[in-house]
């Protein structure tokens, strides 16, 4: 009985250690992919975002060339505005004394 228990424990331990070997197809493929990726050079461009605010009297505020509007604000607590052509803020209230645009551009650093 003792020898049967010892044999059974030995078989279970061997089976467990054999099952943990890292020779599966998935692990081989993962290893090959990692080797191939190490040979690649990946240098993404470095980007810089620059933003400025433009304020003007009236209902329109336009961004400088090369910039796009990212947000608008209007005088007299007017919360109704839209963006025209990606570069101009338009305040929609009937009475507005000023309009402001937040303008941003993305450039690539040398």
The first five atom37 places (N, CA, C, CB, O) and aatype in JSON, in Angstrom:
{
  "aatype": [20, 20, 20, 20, 20, 20, 20, 20, 20, 20, 20, 20, 20, 20, 20, 20, 20, 20, 20, 20, 20, 20, 20, 20, 20, 20, 20, 20, 20, 20, 20, 20, 20, 20, 20, 20, 20, 20, 20, 20, 20, 20, 20, 20, 20, 20, 20, 20, 20, 20, 20, 20, 20, 20, 20, 20, 20, 20, 20, 20, 20, 20, 20, 20, 20, 20, 20, 20, 20, 20, 20, 20, 20, 20, 20, 20, 20, 20, 20, 20, 20, 20, 20, 20, 20, 20, 20, 20, 20, 20, 20, 20, 20, 20, 20, 20, 20, 20, 20, 20, 20, 20, 20, 20, 20, 20, 20, 20, 20, 20],
  "atom_mask": [
    [1, 1, 1, 1, 1],
    [1, 1, 1, 1, 1],
    [1, 1, 1, 1, 1],
    [1, 1, 1, 1, 1],
    [1, 1, 1, 1, 1],
    [1, 1, 1, 1, 1],
    [1, 1, 1, 1, 1],
    [1, 1, 1, 1, 1],
    [1, 1, 1, 1, 1],
    [1, 1, 1, 1, 1],
    [1, 1, 1, 1, 1],
    [1, 1, 1, 1, 1],
    [1, 1, 1, 1, 1],
    [1, 1, 1, 1, 1],
    [1, 1, 1, 1, 1],
    [1, 1, 1, 1, 1],
    [1, 1, 1, 1, 1],
    [1, 1, 1, 1, 1],
    [1, 1, 1, 1, 1],
    [1, 1, 1, 1, 1],
    [1, 1, 1, 1, 1],
    [1, 1, 1, 1, 1],
    [1, 1, 1, 1, 1],
    [1, 1, 1, 1, 1],
    [1, 1, 1, 1, 1],
    [1, 1, 1, 1, 1],
    [1, 1, 1, 1, 1],
    [1, 1, 1, 1, 1],
    [1, 1, 1, 1, 1],
    [1, 1, 1, 1, 1],
    [1, 1, 1, 1, 1],
    [1, 1, 1, 1, 1],
    [1, 1, 1, 1, 1],
    [1, 1, 1, 1, 1],
    [1, 1, 1, 1, 1],
    [1, 1, 1, 1, 1],
    [1, 1, 1, 1, 1],
    [1, 1, 1, 1, 1],
    [1, 1, 1, 1, 1],
    [1, 1, 1, 1, 1],
    [1, 1, 1, 1, 1],
    [1, 1, 1, 1, 1],
    [1, 1, 1, 1, 1],
    [1, 1, 1, 1, 1],
    [1, 1, 1, 1, 1],
    [1, 1, 1, 1, 1],
    [1, 1, 1, 1, 1],
    [1, 1, 1, 1, 1],
    [1, 1, 1, 1, 1],
    [1, 1, 1, 1, 1],
    [1, 1, 1, 1, 1],
    [1, 1, 1, 1, 1],
    [1, 1, 1, 1, 1],
    [1, 1, 1, 1, 1],
    [1, 1, 1, 1, 1],
    [1, 1, 1, 1, 1],
    [1, 1, 1, 1, 1],
    [1, 1, 1, 1, 1],
    [1, 1, 1, 1, 1],
    [1, 1, 1, 1, 1],
    [1, 1, 1, 1, 1],
    [1, 1, 1, 1, 1],
    [1, 1, 1, 1, 1],
    [1, 1, 1, 1, 1],
    [1, 1, 1, 1, 1],
    [1, 1, 1, 1, 1],
    [1, 1, 1, 1, 1],
    [1, 1, 1, 1, 1],
    [1, 1, 1, 1, 1],
    [1, 1, 1, 1, 1],
    [1, 1, 1, 1, 1],
    [1, 1, 1, 1, 1],
    [1, 1, 1, 1, 1],
    [1, 1, 1, 1, 1],
    [1, 1, 1, 1, 1],
    [1, 1, 1, 1, 1],
    [1, 1, 1, 1, 1],
    [1, 1, 1, 1, 1],
    [1, 1, 1, 1, 1],
    [1, 1, 1, 1, 1],
    [1, 1, 1, 1, 1],
    [1, 1, 1, 1, 1],
    [1, 1, 1, 1, 1],
    [1, 1, 1, 1, 1],
    [1, 1, 1, 1, 1],
    [1, 1, 1, 1, 1],
    [1, 1, 1, 1, 1],
    [1, 1, 1, 1, 1],
    [1, 1, 1, 1, 1],
    [1, 1, 1, 1, 1],
    [1, 1, 1, 1, 1],
    [1, 1, 1, 1, 1],
    [1, 1, 1, 1, 1],
    [1, 1, 1, 1, 1],
    [1, 1, 1, 1, 1],
    [1, 1, 1, 1, 1],
    [1, 1, 1, 1, 1],
    [1, 1, 1, 1, 1],
    [1, 1, 1, 1, 1],
    [1, 1, 1, 1, 1],
    [1, 1, 1, 1, 1],
    [1, 1, 1, 1, 1],
    [1, 1, 1, 1, 1],
    [1, 1, 1, 1, 1],
    [1, 1, 1, 1, 1],
    [1, 1, 1, 1, 1],
    [1, 1, 1, 1, 1],
    [1, 1, 1, 1, 1],
    [1, 1, 1, 1, 1],
    [1, 1, 1, 1, 1]
  ],
  "atom_positions": [
    [[0.82, -1.19, 0.0], [0.0, 0.0, 0.0], [0.87, 1.26, 0.0], [-0.94, 0.0, 1.2], [0.58, 2.23, -0.7]],
    [[1.95, 1.21, 0.83], [2.85, 2.36, 0.87], [3.53, 2.58, -0.47], [3.89, 2.18, 1.97], [3.66, 3.71, -0.92]],
    [[3.95, 1.52, -1.08], [4.64, 1.66, -2.36], [3.68, 2.18, -3.43], [5.25, 0.32, -2.79], [4.1, 2.93, -4.31]],
    [[2.42, 1.79, -3.37], [1.43, 2.28, -4.33], [1.21, 3.78, -4.15], [0.09, 1.53, -4.18], [1.12, 4.52, -5.13]],
    [[1.12, 4.23, -2.91], [0.95, 5.67, -2.63], [2.16, 6.46, -3.09], [0.7, 5.91, -1.13], [2.02, 7.52, -3.69]],
    [[3.35, 5.93, -2.82], [4.57, 6.63, -3.24], [4.66, 6.69, -4.75], [5.81, 5.93, -2.67], [5.05, 7.72, -5.31]],
    [[4.3, 5.6, -5.43], [4.31, 5.58, -6.88], [3.31, 6.57, -7.45], [4.02, 4.16, -7.41], [3.6, 7.28, -8.41]],
    [[2.13, 6.62, -6.85], [1.09, 7.55, -7.31], [1.53, 9.01, -7.12], [-0.23, 7.3, -6.54], [1.32, 9.83, -8.0]],
    [[2.13, 9.32, -6.0], [2.62, 10.68, -5.74], [3.73, 11.03, -6.73], [3.14, 10.82, -4.28], [3.77, 12.14, -7.24]],
    [[4.63, 10.09, -6.99], [5.71, 10.32, -7.95], [5.15, 10.59, -9.34], [6.67, 9.12, -7.98], [5.6, 11.51, -10.03]],
    [[4.19, 9.8, -9.76], [3.58, 9.99, -11.09], [2.9, 11.35, -11.17], [2.56, 8.87, -11.39], [3.03, 12.05, -12.18]],
    [[2.18, 11.74, -10.13], [1.5, 13.05, -10.13], [2.51, 14.19, -10.19], [0.63, 13.19, -8.87], [2.3, 15.16, -10.92]],
    [[3.59, 14.08, -9.44], [4.61, 15.13, -9.47], [5.29, 15.21, -10.83], [5.65, 14.88, -8.38], [5.54, 16.31, -11.33]],
    [[5.59, 14.07, -11.43], [6.2, 14.07, -12.76], [5.25, 14.66, -13.8], [6.6, 12.64, -13.16], [5.65, 15.45, -14.66]],
    [[4.0, 14.28, -13.7], [3.01, 14.8, -14.65], [2.87, 16.32, -14.52], [1.63, 14.12, -14.43], [2.76, 17.04, -15.51]],
    [[2.89, 16.78, -13.29], [2.77, 18.23, -13.06], [4.0, 18.98, -13.6], [2.6, 18.52, -11.55], [3.85, 20.04, -14.21]],
    [[5.19, 18.43, -13.37], [6.39, 19.11, -13.86], [6.48, 19.06, -15.38], [7.65, 18.48, -13.24], [6.96, 20.01, -15.99]],
    [[6.04, 17.98, -15.99], [6.04, 17.89, -17.45], [5.01, 18.86, -18.03], [5.73, 16.44, -17.91], [5.26, 19.46, -19.08]],
    [[3.88, 19.02, -17.37], [2.84, 19.94, -17.85], [3.27, 21.4, -17.79], [1.58, 19.76, -17.04], [2.7, 22.23, -18.49]],
    [[4.26, 21.72, -16.98], [4.71, 23.11, -16.84], [5.83, 23.47, -17.8], [5.16, 23.36, -15.44], [6.31, 24.61, -17.77]],
    [[6.27, 22.55, -18.64], [7.33, 22.91, -19.58], [6.83, 23.95, -20.54], [7.84, 21.67, -20.34], [5.66, 23.96, -20.92]],
    [[7.72, 24.83, -20.94], [7.35, 25.97, -21.77], [7.71, 25.7, -23.23], [8.04, 27.26, -21.27], [8.45, 26.48, -23.85]],
    [[7.2, 24.6, -23.77], [7.51, 24.24, -25.15], [6.26, 24.22, -26.02], [8.2, 22.88, -25.2], [6.22, 23.53, -27.04]],
    [[5.25, 24.93, -25.63], [4.03, 24.94, -26.42], [4.23, 25.77, -27.68], [2.84, 25.48, -25.6], [5.15, 26.59, -27.76]],
    [[3.37, 25.57, -28.65], [3.44, 26.31, -29.9], [3.27, 27.81, -29.64], [2.37, 25.82, -30.89], [3.94, 28.63, -30.27]],
    [[2.37, 28.16, -28.72], [2.16, 29.58, -28.4], [3.43, 30.23, -27.86], [1.03, 29.72, -27.37], [3.77, 31.34, -28.26]],
    [[4.12, 29.55, -26.98], [5.34, 30.15, -26.41], [6.43, 30.28, -27.46], [5.84, 29.32, -25.23], [7.2, 31.25, -27.44]],
    [[6.52, 29.33, -28.37], [7.52, 29.41, -29.44], [7.21, 30.58, -30.37], [7.58, 28.1, -30.25], [8.1, 31.33, -30.75]],
    [[5.93, 30.72, -30.74], [5.52, 31.83, -31.6], [5.77, 33.17, -30.9], [4.03, 31.71, -31.99], [6.28, 34.1, -31.52]],
    [[5.42, 33.26, -29.62], [5.66, 34.5, -28.86], [7.15, 34.84, -28.84], [5.14, 34.36, -27.42], [7.53, 36.0, -28.99]],
    [[7.98, 33.84, -28.66], [9.43, 34.08, -28.63], [9.93, 34.59, -29.98], [10.17, 32.78, -28.24], [10.74, 35.51, -30.03]],
    [[9.44, 34.0, -31.05], [9.86, 34.44, -32.39], [9.38, 35.86, -32.67], [9.32, 33.48, -33.46], [10.11, 36.66, -33.26]],
    [[8.17, 36.18, -32.27], [7.65, 37.54, -32.47], [8.49, 38.55, -31.7], [6.16, 37.63, -32.02], [8.85, 39.59, -32.23]],
    [[8.8, 38.24, -30.45], [9.62, 39.15, -29.65], [11.01, 39.35, -30.26], [9.76, 38.62, -28.22], [11.54, 40.45, -30.24]],
    [[11.59, 38.28, -30.81], [12.89, 38.41, -31.47], [12.79, 39.33, -32.69], [13.43, 37.03, -31.89], [13.66, 40.16, -32.92]],
    [[11.72, 39.16, -33.46], [11.55, 40.0, -34.66], [11.31, 41.45, -34.28], [10.38, 39.48, -35.51], [11.81, 42.36, -34.95]],
    [[10.56, 41.69, -33.22], [10.28, 43.06, -32.79], [11.53, 43.76, -32.27], [9.2, 43.07, -31.72], [11.68, 44.97, -32.43]],
    [[12.42, 43.01, -31.66], [13.65, 43.62, -31.16], [14.53, 44.13, -32.29], [14.42, 42.63, -30.3], [15.32, 45.06, -32.1]],
    [[14.41, 43.51, -33.46], [15.21, 43.94, -34.61], [14.66, 45.19, -35.27], [15.29, 42.82, -35.62], [15.37, 45.85, -36.03]],
    [[13.41, 45.53, -35.0], [12.8, 46.71, -35.61], [13.16, 47.96, -34.82], [11.28, 46.56, -35.7], [13.27, 47.92, -33.6]],
    [[13.33, 49.06, -35.52], [13.53, 50.35, -34.86], [12.26, 51.15, -35.03], [14.77, 51.11, -35.44], [11.82, 51.4, -36.15]],
    [[11.66, 51.55, -33.93], [10.44, 52.33, -33.98], [10.7, 53.67, -33.33], [9.26, 51.59, -33.28], [10.83, 53.77, -32.11]],
    [[10.78, 54.7, -34.14], [11.01, 56.05, -33.66], [9.85, 56.94, -34.1], [12.37, 56.61, -34.17], [9.92, 57.57, -35.16]],
    [[8.78, 56.98, -33.31], [7.65, 57.82, -33.71], [8.05, 59.3, -33.69], [6.45, 57.58, -32.78], [8.93, 59.69, -32.92]],
    [[7.41, 60.1, -34.52], [7.75, 61.53, -34.52], [7.35, 62.17, -33.19], [7.04, 62.25, -35.69], [6.35, 61.8, -32.59]],
    [[8.15, 63.1, -32.75], [7.85, 63.83, -31.51], [6.96, 65.0, -31.88], [9.16, 64.31, -30.78], [7.33, 65.84, -32.7]],
    [[5.8, 65.05, -31.28], [4.83, 66.08, -31.59], [4.74, 67.09, -30.46], [3.45, 65.46, -31.87], [4.95, 66.75, -29.29]],
    [[4.43, 68.32, -30.82], [4.29, 69.39, -29.84], [2.97, 70.1, -30.12], [5.5, 70.39, -29.9], [2.66, 70.41, -31.27]],
    [[2.2, 70.35, -29.08], [0.96, 71.1, -29.23], [1.17, 72.49, -28.66], [-0.24, 70.37, -28.53], [1.69, 72.65, -27.55]],
    [[0.77, 73.49, -29.42], [0.88, 74.89, -28.99], [-0.5, 75.51, -29.06], [1.91, 75.68, -29.87], [-1.2, 75.38, -30.07]],
    [[-0.89, 76.19, -28.0], [-2.21, 76.81, -27.96], [-2.11, 78.28, -27.59], [-3.12, 76.08, -26.96], [-1.18, 78.7, -26.9]],
    [[-3.07, 79.05, -28.07], [-3.14, 80.47, -27.77], [-4.61, 80.89, -27.76], [-2.33, 81.31, -28.8], [-5.45, 80.21, -28.35]],
    [[-4.9, 81.98, -27.09], [-6.26, 82.51, -27.06], [-6.35, 83.76, -27.91], [-6.72, 82.8, -25.61], [-5.44, 84.59, -27.9]],
    [[-7.45, 83.89, -28.64], [-7.7, 85.06, -29.47], [-9.02, 85.66, -29.03], [-7.72, 84.69, -31.0], [-10.03, 84.96, -28.97]],
    [[-9.02, 86.95, -28.72], [-10.24, 87.65, -28.31], [-10.47, 88.81, -29.26], [-10.14, 88.15, -26.84], [-9.54, 89.52, -29.64]],
    [[-11.73, 89.0, -29.64], [-12.06, 90.13, -30.51], [-13.44, 90.66, -30.14], [-12.02, 89.71, -32.01], [-14.25, 89.95, -29.54]],
    [[-13.7, 91.9, -30.49], [-15.02, 92.48, -30.23], [-16.0, 91.96, -31.27], [-14.97, 94.04, -30.23], [-15.62, 91.67, -32.41]],
    [[-17.24, 91.84, -30.87], [-18.25, 91.33, -31.79], [-18.54, 89.87, -31.55], [-17.81, 91.54, -33.22], [-18.27, 89.34, -30.48]],
    [[-19.09, 89.22, -32.56], [-19.57, 87.85, -32.42], [-18.62, 86.8, -32.98], [-20.88, 87.72, -33.1], [-18.88, 85.61, -32.83]],
    [[-17.53, 87.21, -33.63], [-16.61, 86.26, -34.26], [-15.2, 86.4, -33.71], [-16.61, 86.44, -35.77], [-14.72, 87.52, -33.49]],
    [[-14.53, 85.29, -33.51], [-13.11, 85.27, -33.15], [-12.44, 84.21, -34.02], [-12.89, 84.97, -31.6], [-12.85, 83.04, -34.0]],
    [[-11.43, 84.61, -34.78], [-10.78, 83.69, -35.72], [-9.37, 83.35, -35.28], [-10.75, 84.3, -37.12], [-8.65, 84.19, -34.74]],
    [[-8.99, 82.1, -35.51], [-7.65, 81.62, -35.17], [-6.66, 82.0, -36.26], [-7.65, 80.09, -34.96], [-7.04, 82.19, -37.42]],
    [[-5.38, 82.13, -35.89], [-4.34, 82.37, -36.89], [-4.25, 81.18, -37.87], [-2.97, 82.61, -36.2], [-4.71, 80.08, -37.57]],
    [[-3.65, 81.42, -39.0], [-3.49, 80.38, -40.02], [-2.72, 79.2, -39.43], [-2.77, 80.94, -41.27], [-1.72, 79.39, -38.74]],
    [[-3.18, 77.99, -39.7], [-2.51, 76.79, -39.22], [-3.03, 76.29, -37.88], [-1.06, 77.03, -39.12], [-2.62, 75.22, -37.42]],
    [[-3.92, 77.05, -37.25], [-4.49, 76.67, -35.96], [-5.94, 76.25, -36.16], [-4.4, 77.83, -34.94], [-6.58, 76.64, -37.14]],
    [[-6.46, 75.47, -35.22], [-7.87, 75.09, -35.22], [-8.47, 75.47, -33.88], [-8.05, 73.57, -35.51], [-7.78, 75.54, -32.86]],
    [[-9.77, 75.71, -33.89], [-10.49, 76.08, -32.66], [-10.67, 74.84, -31.8], [-11.87, 76.74, -32.98], [-11.1, 73.79, -32.29]],
    [[-10.35, 74.97, -30.51], [-10.62, 73.88, -29.57], [-11.66, 74.27, -28.53], [-9.33, 73.47, -28.87], [-12.13, 73.41, -27.78]],
    [[-12.02, 75.55, -28.48], [-13.05, 76.01, -27.56], [-13.38, 77.46, -27.8], [-12.62, 75.79, -26.13], [-12.58, 78.2, -28.36]],
    [[-14.57, 77.88, -27.36], [-15.02, 79.26, -27.55], [-15.61, 79.8, -26.25], [-16.06, 79.34, -28.69], [-16.02, 79.05, -25.37]],
    [[-15.66, 81.13, -26.16], [-16.33, 81.82, -25.06], [-16.91, 83.1, -25.61], [-15.34, 82.11, -23.87], [-16.39, 83.68, -26.56]],
    [[-18.03, 83.54, -25.0], [-18.72, 84.73, -25.5], [-19.07, 85.65, -24.34], [-20.0, 84.34, -26.28], [-19.29, 85.2, -23.21]],
    [[-19.11, 86.95, -24.63], [-19.47, 87.94, -23.62], [-20.95, 87.94, -23.3], [-19.05, 89.31, -24.08], [-21.75, 87.29, -23.98]],
    [[-21.31, 88.68, -22.25], [-22.68, 88.78, -21.74], [-23.25, 87.41, -21.38], [-23.57, 89.46, -22.76], [-24.44, 87.16, -21.55]],
    [[-22.4, 86.53, -20.9], [-22.8, 85.19, -20.45], [-23.53, 84.39, -21.52], [-23.68, 85.3, -19.23], [-24.4, 83.58, -21.21]],
    [[-23.17, 84.62, -22.75], [-23.76, 83.86, -23.85], [-23.09, 82.49, -23.91], [-23.61, 84.62, -25.22], [-21.88, 82.4, -24.11]],
    [[-23.85, 81.46, -23.75], [-23.3, 80.1, -23.78], [-23.61, 79.37, -25.07], [-23.83, 79.31, -22.63], [-23.38, 78.17, -25.18]],
    [[-24.12, 80.09, -26.04], [-24.49, 79.46, -27.3], [-23.52, 79.9, -28.39], [-25.95, 79.82, -27.68], [-23.5, 81.06, -28.79]],
    [[-22.73, 78.96, -28.87], [-21.74, 79.27, -29.9], [-21.54, 78.06, -30.79], [-20.41, 79.72, -29.27], [-21.92, 76.94, -30.43]],
    [[-20.93, 78.28, -31.94], [-20.57, 77.19, -32.83], [-19.23, 77.51, -33.48], [-21.66, 76.95, -33.91], [-18.75, 78.64, -33.43]],
    [[-18.65, 76.51, -34.09], [-17.36, 76.67, -34.76], [-17.61, 76.6, -36.26], [-16.34, 75.57, -34.31], [-18.26, 75.68, -36.76]],
    [[-17.09, 77.58, -36.96], [-17.26, 77.65, -38.41], [-15.93, 77.35, -39.1], [-17.79, 79.04, -38.84], [-14.92, 78.0, -38.84]],
    [[-15.96, 76.38, -39.96], [-14.77, 76.06, -40.76], [-13.55, 75.68, -39.96], [-14.44, 77.21, -41.61], [-12.43, 75.84, -40.45]],
    [[-13.71, 75.18, -38.76], [-12.62, 74.74, -37.88], [-11.72, 75.86, -37.38], [-11.78, 73.73, -38.58], [-10.81, 75.6, -36.59]],
    [[-11.94, 77.11, -37.82], [-11.01, 78.17, -37.44], [-11.69, 79.39, -36.81], [-10.24, 78.61, -38.63], [-10.99, 80.31, -36.38]],
    [[-13.01, 79.43, -36.76], [-13.69, 80.64, -36.28], [-14.78, 80.28, -35.27], [-14.3, 81.41, -37.45], [-15.59, 79.38, -35.5]],
    [[-14.78, 81.0, -34.14], [-15.85, 80.88, -33.16], [-16.94, 81.9, -33.5], [-15.32, 81.1, -31.71], [-16.65, 83.06, -33.79]],
    [[-18.18, 81.45, -33.46], [-19.32, 82.31, -33.74], [-20.26, 82.28, -32.54], [-20.06, 81.86, -35.05], [-20.82, 81.23, -32.22]],
    [[-20.43, 83.42, -31.89], [-21.35, 83.52, -30.76], [-22.76, 83.74, -31.31], [-20.94, 84.67, -29.78], [-22.97, 84.63, -32.13]],
    [[-23.73, 82.93, -30.86], [-25.05, 82.93, -31.46], [-26.07, 83.83, -30.76], [-25.57, 81.55, -31.47], [-27.17, 84.01, -31.26]],
    [[-25.72, 84.4, -29.62], [-26.67, 85.26, -28.91], [-26.83, 86.59, -29.66], [-26.21, 85.52, -27.45], [-25.93, 87.02, -30.37]],
    [[-28.0, 87.22, -29.47], [-28.27, 88.46, -30.21], [-27.41, 89.62, -29.72], [-29.74, 88.83, -30.09], [-27.03, 90.48, -30.51]],
    [[-27.09, 89.64, -28.42], [-26.26, 90.72, -27.88], [-24.99, 90.11, -27.3], [-27.03, 91.56, -26.8], [-25.03, 89.39, -26.3]],
    [[-23.87, 90.39, -27.94], [-22.57, 89.88, -27.5], [-21.55, 90.99, -27.73], [-22.16, 88.56, -28.26], [-21.49, 91.57, -28.81]],
    [[-20.74, 91.3, -26.7], [-19.75, 92.36, -26.88], [-18.36, 91.83, -27.24], [-19.66, 93.19, -25.62], [-17.54, 92.58, -27.76]],
    [[-18.09, 90.55, -26.97], [-16.79, 89.99, -27.33], [-16.93, 88.48, -27.59], [-15.76, 90.25, -26.21], [-17.88, 87.83, -27.15]],
    [[-15.96, 87.97, -28.3], [-15.88, 86.53, -28.57], [-14.42, 86.11, -28.39], [-16.41, 86.16, -30.01], [-13.5, 86.87, -28.71]],
    [[-14.23, 84.91, -27.89], [-12.87, 84.39, -27.7], [-12.78, 82.98, -28.26], [-12.47, 84.41, -26.2], [-13.73, 82.2, -28.19]],
    [[-11.63, 82.68, -28.81], [-11.37, 81.34, -29.34], [-10.08, 80.81, -28.75], [-11.3, 81.36, -30.9], [-9.09, 81.53, -28.64]],
    [[-10.09, 79.56, -28.37], [-8.85, 78.88, -27.96], [-8.37, 78.14, -29.2], [-9.08, 77.88, -26.72], [-9.06, 77.27, -29.73]],
    [[-7.17, 78.49, -29.65], [-6.64, 77.98, -30.91], [-5.4, 77.13, -30.65], [-6.3, 79.15, -31.88], [-4.51, 77.54, -29.9]],
    [[-5.33, 75.96, -31.28], [-4.19, 75.07, -31.09], [-3.7, 74.54, -32.43], [-4.56, 73.91, -30.16], [-4.44, 74.45, -33.4]],
    [[-2.41, 74.18, -32.43], [-1.81, 73.54, -33.61], [-0.83, 72.49, -33.12], [-1.1, 74.59, -34.53], [-0.22, 72.62, -32.06]],
    [[-0.68, 71.45, -33.92], [0.26, 70.37, -33.61], [1.4, 70.46, -34.62], [-0.43, 68.97, -33.66], [1.18, 70.51, -35.83]],
    [[2.63, 70.48, -34.11], [3.8, 70.53, -34.98], [4.74, 69.38, -34.62], [4.54, 71.9, -34.85], [4.71, 68.86, -33.51]],
    [[5.56, 69.0, -35.57], [6.53, 67.95, -35.35], [7.85, 68.57, -34.92], [6.72, 67.09, -36.62], [8.36, 69.48, -35.57]],
    [[8.4, 68.06, -33.81], [9.67, 68.56, -33.33], [10.8, 67.92, -34.11], [9.84, 68.3, -31.81], [10.79, 66.72, -34.4]],
    [[11.79, 68.74, -34.46], [12.92, 68.33, -35.27], [13.63, 67.17, -34.76], [13.85, 69.39, -35.43], [14.6, 66.72, -35.37]]
  ]
}
